[in-house]
Amino acid sequence: YNGLLEAAADAMVVVDRFHLVQLANQALTEYRRELTWATRGRRGRKVDPEWAQRNRLLRAGETLTAEETAKMHDAMRTADPSGGLEKCWQAKELLRNLLALARAGGPDRSLIWQRLTDFYTHCADSEIAQLRRLAWTVNAWQPSIIEGLITGISNGRTEGYNRIVKHIGRIAFGFRNTGNQKRRIRFACTRASRRA
């Protein structure tokens, strides 16, 4: 028990990268919806350029082809000549660039601080409420984010299993007894079932 307490005293909270990207996507979506209400006085429709590009806005920048990127940027400029929508997308990509350092295997602290500064500066200069709120959230969790980047620890695997469990519950429309539910979840979460 004493050894556990000593280990817990040195423990550090680590923020998962998945949730930070989710917050950035949420800020982008909120700005896009507010933009539609402000300019059109209604919810988005297929004919609105910012609504038509909503899925591309949330995708990782490197997964877009050159044609898709050009189409998305043209749509953003058409929908928001002030450039706010483009700034939100750029902030999301700056945050993703910072979080990509976790894959580098113990990144240099100076590079982490440089990318953090780029992100904070962009959010502050944008004068967009959603981005400032995102920057304050990142700032509040900054030590835990940096620790996550240095250690490379992630709960991605746990999130994946959690998604499988929820998906099975939806497919079954509920189970009659908990034994069947446990067996079905255990089967779905083993590697043998995924290979099949």
For each residue, the residues with C-beta under 8 A, 3 or more apart:
1: 4 5
2: 5 6
3: 6 7
4: 1 7 8
5: 1 2 8 9
6: 2 3 9 10
7: 3 4 10 11
8: 4 5 11
9: 5 6
10: 6 7
11: 7 8
12: 143 144 147
13: 144 147
14: 144 147 148 151 153
15: 19 20 141 144 145 148
16: 19 20 148 154 155 156 159
17: 20 21 99 102 148 154
18: 21 22 154 155 156 159
19: 15 16 22 23
20: 15 16 17 23 24 95 99 138 145
21: 17 18 24 25 92 95 96 99
22: 18 19 25 26
23: 19 20 26 27 134 137
24: 20 21 27 28 91 92 95 96 134
25: 21 22 28 29 58 92
26: 22 23 29 30
27: 23 24 30 31 88 91 92 130 131 133 134
28: 24 25 31 32 57 58 85 88 89 91 92 130
29: 25 26 32 33 54 57 58
30: 26 27 33 34 130
31: 27 28 34 35 84 85 88 128 130 131
32: 28 29 35 36 44 50 51 54 57 85 88
33: 29 30 36 37 43 44
34: 30 31 37 38
35: 31 32 38 39 50 79 80 84 85
36: 32 33 39 40 42 43 44 48 50 51
37: 33 34 40 41 42 43
38: 34 35
39: 35 36 79
40: 36 37 44 48
41: 37
42: 36 37 45
43: 33 36 37
44: 32 33 36 40 48 50 51 54
45: 42 48 51
46: 51 52
47: 51 52
48: 36 40 44 45 51 52 79
49: 52 53 74 75 76 78 79
50: 32 35 36 44 53 54 75 76 79 80 85
51: 32 36 44 45 46 47 48 54
52: 46 47 48 49 75
53: 49 50 56 57 71 72 75 76
54: 29 32 44 50 51 57 58
55: 58 59
56: 53 59 64 68 71 72
57: 28 29 32 53 54 72 76 85 89
58: 25 28 29 54 55
59: 55 56 63 64
60: 63 64 96
61: 64 69 93 96
62:
63: 59 60
64: 56 59 60 61 68 69 72
65: 68 69
66: 69 70
67: 70 71
68: 56 64 65 71 72
69: 61 64 65 66 72 73
70: 66 67 73 74
71: 53 56 67 68 74 75
72: 53 56 57 64 68 69 75 76 89
73: 69 70 76 77 86
74: 49 70 71 77 78
75: 49 50 52 53 71 72 78 79
76: 49 50 53 57 72 73 79 80 85 86 89
77: 73 74 80 81 83 86
78: 49 74 75 81
79: 35 39 48 49 50 75 76 85
80: 35 50 76 77 83 84 85 86
81: 77 78
82:
83: 77 80 86 87
84: 31 35 80 87 88 126 128
85: 28 31 32 35 50 57 76 79 80 88 89
86: 73 76 77 80 83 89 90
87: 83 84 90 91 122 126 128 131
88: 27 28 31 32 84 85 91 92 126 128 130 131
89: 28 57 72 76 85 86 92 93
90: 86 87 93 94 122
91: 24 27 28 87 88 94 95 119 122 123 126 131 134
92: 21 24 25 27 28 88 89 95 96
93: 61 89 90 96 97
94: 90 91 97 98 115 118 119 122
95: 20 21 24 91 92 98 99 119 134 138
96: 21 24 60 61 92 93 99 100
97: 93 94 100 101 115 118
98: 94 95 101 112 115 116 119 149
99: 17 20 21 95 96 102 149
100: 96 97 103 104
101: 97 98 104 107 111 112 115 149
102: 17 99 107 148 149 152 154
103: 100 152
104: 100 101 107
105: 152
106: 150 152
107: 101 102 104 111 112 149 150
108: 111 112
109: 112 113 146 150
110: 113 114
111: 101 107 108 114 115
112: 98 101 107 108 109 115 116 146 149 150
113: 109 110 116 117
114: 110 111 117 118
115: 94 97 98 101 111 112 118 119
116: 98 112 113 119 120 138 142
117: 113 114 120 121
118: 94 97 114 115 121 122
119: 91 94 95 98 115 116 122 123 135 138
120: 116 117 123 124 135 138 139
121: 117 118 124 125
122: 87 90 91 94 118 119 125 126 131
123: 91 119 120 126 128 131 132 134 135
124: 120 121 132 135
125: 121 122
126: 84 87 88 91 122 123 131 132
127: 132
128: 31 84 87 88 123 131 132
129: 132 133
130: 27 28 30 31 88 133 134
131: 27 31 87 88 91 122 123 126 128 134 135
132: 123 124 126 127 128 129 135 136
133: 27 129 130 136 137
134: 23 24 27 91 95 123 130 131 137 138
135: 119 120 123 124 131 132 138 139
136: 132 133 139 140
137: 23 133 134 140 141
138: 20 95 116 119 120 134 135 141 142 145
139: 120 135 136 142
140: 136 137
141: 15 137 138 144 145
142: 116 138 139 145 146
143: 12 146 147
144: 12 13 14 15 141 147 148
145: 15 20 138 141 142 148 149
146: 109 112 142 143 149 150
147: 12 13 14 143 144 150 151
148: 14 15 16 17 102 144 145 151 152 153 154
149: 98 99 101 102 107 112 145 146 152
150: 106 107 109 112 146 147
151: 14 147 148
152: 102 103 105 106 148 149
153: 14 148
154: 16 17 18 102 148 157
155: 16 18 158 159
156: 16 18 159 160
157: 154 160 161
158: 155 161 162
159: 16 18 155 156 162 163
160: 156 157 163 164
161: 157 158 164 165 189
162: 158 159 165 166
163: 159 160 166 167
164: 160 161 167 168 185 188 189
165: 161 162 168 169 185 188 189
166: 162 163 169 170
167: 163 164 170 171
168: 164 165 171 172 181 184 185 188
169: 165 166 172 174 175 181
170: 166 167 173
171: 167 168
172: 168 169 175 181 184
173: 170
174: 169
175: 169 172 178 180 181 184
176: 180
177: 180 181
178: 175 181 182
179: 182 183
180: 175 176 177 183 184
181: 168 169 172 175 177 178 184 185
182: 178 179 185 186
183: 179 180 186 187
184: 168 172 175 180 181 187 188
185: 164 165 168 181 182 188 189
186: 182 183 189 190
187: 183 184 190 193
188: 164 165 168 184 185 193
189: 161 164 165 185 186 193
190: 186 187 193 194
191: 194 195
192: 195 196
193: 187 188 189 190 196
194: 190 191
195: 191 192
196: 192 193
